[in-house]
Amino acid sequence: MPDDLFDQDAWFGRIGYAGSRAPTLATLRGLVEAHSAAISYESIDVLLDRVPKLDLHSLQRKMIGSRRGGYCFEQNMLFRGGLRSLGFDVASLQVRVVRGFAIDAPRPMLHMVLQVNLPEGPYLVDVGFGNLAPTAPLQLSPDLEQDTPHEVMRFIRMGDELTLQSRLGDRWEHIYRVVLLPRVDAEYYIGNWFTASHPDSPHRSNLIAARPGANRTRITLFNARLNVRHATGEVERRMLADKDEYRDVLTETFGLALSDEELAAALDAVARNGTQGAPHPSFA
């Protein structure tokens, strides 16, 4: 398959989507919800010292053909390729993650999101943030509370940027600040290399996976900690004890296909270098 060819049928089969292919808001909603539920966020390749490849052929081979997940650059570049193949008008943006930080924290632009331009206006799409990725397109308008299959979300102004917030229980929490300036792919290649290579990157030392669950739940794995967070804010916690439990959770809960060698190498890396105690703020 040529590098720039997108296999729509394979993608739809992977995410269980059987709806319209017209480039409309209704189609976009269906695709975001289906993709988010089917393809988990995970950065196991980085833990195994592999810099993820971002060409469309490699992304389809990994996340569609090999039934793996991916992190932000992988997920949103794959999703962008699918949208463009359907005729959607898509621009690429970057954001500053402020989950666990002050709203005005001086944060780098190390996360990729998409702006989809529709007759109804511009919408933000992000299937690659992990435990709080919006499970519906969000209208890029400030001060508008927007429901999703999971949380209610909104944007508020922060200078020239829009801060995405999520209502968790009875409080609003900052997620990231959107920089409303289209980016070129070379900037994502730099961010991908930095995230996958810098010794202080949490992805290099920790086993991380996330996906949205049923009944507005969010499921997150950070090393041995498996959390199921409910819409009320209540969290069920479980600690994984051995390799068999990890395999069961990665396979059954997150739908990830790992070889025995990959799983053993990942657990060895966590045992040597993984964060002890509470998870990184972005994955709490």
SVG drawing of the C-alpha trace seen along z (x, -y; Angstrom):
<svg xmlns="http://www.w3.org/2000/svg" viewBox="-25 -38 43 53">
<polyline fill="none" stroke="black" stroke-width="0.4" points="0.0,0.0 1.4,-3.4 2.4,-5.6 -0.3,-8.1 -3.2,-5.7 -5.8,-5.2 -7.7,-2.0 -11.1,-3.2 -12.7,0.3 -9.9,1.6 -10.2,-1.4 -14.0,-1.0 -13.7,2.7 -11.1,2.0 -13.3,-0.5 -16.7,1.1 -18.1,-1.8 -20.8,-1.2 -22.3,-4.7 -22.2,-7.3 -19.0,-8.3 -20.3,-11.8 -18.1,-14.6 -20.7,-15.9 -20.8,-16.7 -22.9,-13.6 -20.3,-11.4 -17.6,-13.1 -19.4,-12.4 -19.8,-8.7 -16.1,-8.3 -14.8,-10.0 -16.9,-7.9 -16.1,-4.6 -12.4,-5.3 -12.0,-6.4 -13.8,-3.3 -11.9,-0.8 -8.2,-2.0 -6.6,-2.6 -4.2,-5.2 -0.8,-3.6 2.9,-4.4 4.4,-0.9 6.7,-1.3 8.4,-4.3 8.8,-2.2 10.5,0.4 12.9,-2.3 11.2,-2.5 10.5,-6.0 7.0,-5.7 6.8,-6.1 4.4,-8.7 4.0,-7.9 0.5,-6.8 1.5,-3.4 3.2,-2.6 0.3,-4.0 -2.2,-1.8 0.0,1.3 0.4,0.8 -3.0,-0.4 -5.3,1.2 -3.4,4.3 -1.6,5.2 -4.4,4.1 -2.2,1.9 -2.9,-1.6 -0.8,-4.7 -0.2,-8.0 -1.2,-11.5 0.9,-11.9 0.1,-8.4 -3.6,-8.5 -4.4,-11.9 -2.3,-11.5 -4.1,-8.2 -7.5,-9.9 -6.5,-12.9 -5.6,-10.5 -9.0,-8.8 -10.9,-12.1 -9.1,-13.6 -9.7,-10.4 -13.4,-11.0 -13.2,-14.6 -13.1,-16.5 -11.3,-19.8 -8.7,-19.2 -6.1,-21.5 -3.5,-20.4 -2.9,-22.3 -0.8,-21.9 -1.7,-22.4 0.0,-23.0 -1.0,-20.4 -1.9,-21.9 -3.5,-18.9 -2.3,-19.1 -0.8,-22.6 -2.0,-26.2 -4.0,-27.4 -1.3,-29.9 1.7,-27.5 4.5,-28.0 4.1,-24.7 5.6,-23.5 3.4,-22.6 3.9,-18.8 0.4,-17.5 -1.3,-17.3 -5.0,-18.0 -7.1,-18.5 -9.4,-21.3 -12.1,-20.1 -13.8,-22.9 -17.5,-22.3 -20.4,-24.4 -21.4,-24.6 -18.0,-26.1 -14.6,-24.8 -14.5,-21.8 -11.7,-20.4 -11.1,-16.7 -8.7,-14.8 -8.6,-11.0 -5.1,-10.9 -5.0,-12.5 -5.6,-9.4 -7.7,-9.5 -9.5,-12.7 -9.6,-12.8 -12.9,-14.3 -15.2,-11.5 -17.1,-13.9 -16.1,-16.8 -16.1,-20.1 -17.1,-23.4 -14.2,-25.8 -16.2,-28.5 -15.5,-29.8 -17.9,-29.6 -20.1,-27.0 -20.7,-23.8 -20.7,-20.8 -21.8,-17.3 -19.9,-14.2 -20.5,-10.5 -18.3,-11.0 -17.7,-14.4 -19.2,-17.9 -16.4,-20.1 -15.9,-23.7 -13.3,-26.2 -12.4,-29.3 -10.2,-32.1 -6.6,-32.4 -5.0,-35.2 -4.8,-34.2 -5.4,-30.5 -8.4,-28.5 -8.2,-26.3 -10.1,-23.1 -11.7,-22.2 -13.6,-19.1 -16.2,-18.9 -15.2,-16.1 -17.8,-15.6 -18.6,-19.1 -15.5,-20.9 -13.9,-22.1 -10.4,-20.9 -7.9,-22.3 -6.8,-19.9 -4.8,-21.9 -4.5,-25.2 -5.2,-25.2 -2.8,-27.3 -5.0,-28.4 -2.3,-28.4 -2.1,-25.6 1.2,-23.6 3.2,-21.7 4.1,-18.0 7.8,-18.7 6.8,-20.2 5.1,-17.0 8.1,-15.0 10.2,-17.1 7.7,-16.7 7.4,-13.0 11.2,-12.5 11.5,-14.6 8.6,-12.8 10.0,-9.4 13.7,-10.1 14.1,-12.6 15.2,-10.7 12.7,-12.6 9.7,-11.7 7.2,-9.7 6.6,-7.4 10.1,-6.1 9.8,-4.7 6.1,-3.9 3.6,-1.5 0.7,-3.8 -2.7,-2.9 -6.1,-4.5 -9.5,-4.2 -13.1,-5.5 -15.4,-2.9 -19.1,-2.3 -21.5,-4.4 -19.2,-7.5 -16.3,-5.7 -12.6,-6.3 -10.1,-3.5 -6.4,-4.2 -3.4,-2.0 -0.2,-3.6 2.3,-0.8 0.5,1.5 -2.3,-1.0 -5.6,-0.3 -8.1,-3.1 -11.8,-3.2 -13.1,-6.7 -16.8,-7.3 -18.6,-10.5 -19.3,-11.3 -15.5,-11.6 -15.4,-8.3 -12.5,-6.1 -12.1,-2.4 -8.5,-1.3 -6.8,2.0 -3.1,3.0 -1.9,5.6 0.3,8.2 1.9,10.3 2.5,10.8 -0.7,12.8 -2.8,9.9 -1.0,7.4 -1.7,9.6 -5.3,10.0 -5.8,6.3 -3.9,5.2 -5.8,7.8 -9.3,7.7 -9.6,4.2 -7.5,2.3 -7.7,4.6 -3.9,4.6 -2.0,7.5 1.5,7.8 3.9,10.7 5.3,12.4 8.7,10.9 7.2,7.4 5.3,7.7 8.3,9.1 10.5,6.3 7.9,3.7 7.5,5.0 11.3,5.2 11.6,1.6 8.9,0.6 10.6,2.6 13.9,0.8 12.7,-2.7 9.0,-3.1 7.5,-5.9 6.7,-4.8 3.6,-6.1 1.1,-8.5 1.1,-8.7 2.2,-11.6 -0.3,-14.5 -1.3,-14.1 -2.3,-10.5 -4.0,-10.8"/>
</svg>
